[in-house]
């Protein structure tokens, strides 16, 4: 089994998903505001359950590359988001991150903590050289969040993803380990 050690911030715990997270995850994935820029959703209960079980299944993969983590608000022990860490290339030590948060918890600084925790996980625990993230060019919350965490804009992909039948542009942001070390 390829479980990872939980990552803790002041207010959050990023940990492996468990089946008991279903109701909190469903609340998030069924929210139109949360999935606005994503290629899926809003999700119904069946889709959420299938997705959750698949993501839990990643935990037992031998050469695991995908880590979908619960973002738990420690003070109330509630899952308020998901965080994604994907090893894209072992040889070149490259990973991708992603995240989304329950809209009831937006604009409270949790996103910044999530991204920092993913960077800490990637650069310290996984010893990555480069971590990148993509986001819709109109997702200003995510753009600002990545910039606050030291990411630099590296690319603009035109009509890169189809979201609910419409081709969307995406930005590519990246951060190197040496850049992360300087912002500590």
C-alpha positions in Angstrom: 0.0 0.0 0.0 1.3 3.4 -0.9 -0.3 5.7 1.7 1.3 9.0 2.5 1.8 10.9 5.7 -0.8 13.5 6.4 0.2 17.2 5.9 -0.9 19.6 8.5 -1.2 23.4 8.4 -2.4 25.8 11.1 -6.1 25.1 10.3 -6.1 22.2 7.9 -5.2 18.5 7.6 -4.6 17.1 4.2 -5.0 13.3 4.5 -6.0 10.3 2.6 -9.7 10.0 1.7 -11.9 7.5 3.5 -15.4 6.2 2.7 -16.8 8.2 5.6 -15.9 11.5 3.7 -18.8 10.8 1.3 -21.4 13.4 2.5 -18.8 16.2 2.8 -17.4 15.4 -0.7 -20.8 15.2 -2.2 -21.7 18.6 -0.8 -18.7 20.0 -2.5 -18.9 18.2 -5.9 -22.6 18.9 -6.3 -22.1 22.7 -6.0 -22.3 24.5 -9.3 -20.0 27.3 -8.1 -17.3 24.8 -7.1 -17.3 23.0 -10.5 -17.7 26.0 -12.7 -14.3 25.7 -14.3 -13.9 21.9 -14.0 -14.5 19.4 -16.8 -17.0 17.5 -14.7 -20.0 18.1 -12.5 -22.0 19.1 -10.7 -22.0 15.5 -9.5 -25.0 13.4 -8.3 -24.7 11.0 -5.4 -23.9 8.0 -7.6 -21.1 9.7 -9.5 -19.6 11.1 -6.3 -19.6 7.7 -4.7 -18.0 6.0 -7.7 -15.4 8.8 -7.9 -14.6 8.6 -4.2 -14.2 4.8 -4.3 -11.9 5.1 -7.4 -9.8 7.8 -5.6 -9.6 5.6 -2.4 -8.5 2.7 -4.7 -5.5 4.8 -5.8 -4.1 4.3 -2.3 -3.4 0.6 -2.9 -1.7 1.0 -6.3 1.9 -0.4 -6.3 3.6 2.5 -8.2 1.1 5.1 -7.1 1.2 8.4 -9.0 -2.2 10.0 -8.1 -2.9 11.3 -4.6 -6.4 12.7 -4.1 -6.5 14.0 -0.5 -9.3 15.2 1.8 -8.8 18.7 3.1 -10.2 18.6 6.6 -10.9 21.7 8.7 -9.4 20.6 12.0 -11.6 22.8 14.2 -14.8 21.1 13.1 -13.4 17.9 11.6 -15.2 18.5 8.3 -13.9 17.9 4.8 -14.0 21.3 3.1 -12.1 20.4 -0.1 -10.0 18.1 -2.2 -6.4 18.4 -3.0 -4.7 16.6 -5.9 -1.0 15.7 -6.2 0.0 13.8 -9.3 3.5 12.6 -10.1 3.8 13.3 -13.8 7.4 12.2 -14.4 9.6 10.3 -11.9 12.7 10.7 -13.9 12.5 14.5 -14.2 10.8 14.9 -10.8 7.8 16.8 -12.0 4.3 16.9 -10.4 1.0 18.6 -10.9 -1.3 19.9 -8.2 -5.0 20.8 -8.1 -7.6 21.7 -5.5 -11.1 22.8 -4.9 -12.9 24.0 -1.8 -16.5 24.0 -0.6 -17.9 27.4 -1.6 -19.1 28.1 2.0 -15.4 28.3 2.9 -14.1 30.5 0.1 -12.2 33.8 0.9 -10.8 32.7 4.2 -7.3 31.8 3.2 -7.8 28.0 3.2 -6.7 27.8 -0.5 -3.4 29.4 0.3 -2.8 26.8 3.0 -3.8 24.0 0.7 -1.4 25.0 -2.0 1.4 25.6 0.5 0.8 22.1 2.0 0.9 20.5 -1.5 4.1 22.3 -2.2 5.6 21.1 1.1 4.4 17.6 0.3 5.9 17.7 -3.2 9.2 19.3 -2.5 9.9 17.8 0.9 8.3 14.4 1.0 8.4 13.5 -2.7 11.6 15.5 -3.5 10.2 17.0 -6.7 12.2 19.5 -8.8 9.2 21.2 -10.4 5.5 21.5 -9.6 2.9 22.9 -11.9 -0.8 23.8 -12.0 -3.2 24.7 -14.7 -6.4 26.8 -14.3 -9.0 28.4 -16.5 -8.0 31.9 -17.6 -11.2 33.3 -16.0 -10.7 31.6 -12.7 -9.3 34.7 -11.0 -9.4 33.1 -7.5 -7.1 30.3 -8.5 -4.8 32.6 -10.6 -4.3 34.9 -7.5 -3.8 31.9 -5.2 -1.1 30.4 -7.4 0.7 33.8 -7.7 0.5 34.3 -3.9 2.3 31.0 -3.4 5.2 32.0 -5.7 4.1 30.3 -9.0 5.0 32.0 -12.2 2.9 32.1 -15.3 4.6 30.0 -18.0 2.0 29.4 -20.7 -1.4 30.2 -22.1 -3.2 27.3 -23.8 -5.8 28.3 -26.3 -9.0 26.3 -26.3 -7.3 23.6 -24.3 -10.2 21.9 -22.5 -13.8 21.4 -23.3 -15.9 22.4 -20.3 -19.6 21.6 -20.7 -19.4 21.7 -24.5 -17.4 24.9 -24.7 -13.6 25.1 -25.4 -11.8 27.0 -22.7 -8.4 28.6 -22.4 -6.0 27.6 -19.6 -2.9 29.1 -18.0 0.1 27.0 -16.9 1.8 28.1 -13.7 5.0 26.4 -12.3 7.4 26.6 -9.4 10.8 25.1 -9.0 12.2 23.7 -5.7 14.9 26.4 -5.6 12.2 29.1 -5.9 10.1 27.5 -3.2 13.1 27.4 -0.9 13.5 31.2 -1.3 10.0 32.0 -0.3 10.1 30.1 3.0 
